[in-house]
Amino acid sequence: MKRLRKKLENIFTAAAFAEAGEFDTAREIMREPDSRNERISKRSDRGYTPRPVVHNARSK
């Protein structure tokens, strides 16, 4: 619930800046890494190496 509240707060803050003509500031506020996907992508960038896929010989 805290995450949703923070996201909505950022959206409304960015909207207020955009209405005042501060488009760059609004974009910067919306770019803050508070969404789950951005946090996951940053976490996965730290030394992540995918494991090779091994197929079973009988599956072909």
Number of C-alpha atoms within 10 A of each C-alpha: 6 7 11 11 10 12 16 12 12 18 14 13 16 21 18 14 16 15 11 10 11 13 15 12 14 21 14 10 16 18 12 11 12 14 14 9 10 13 11 11 10 10 11 11 9 8 7 8 8 6 6 6 6 6 8 7 6 5 5 5
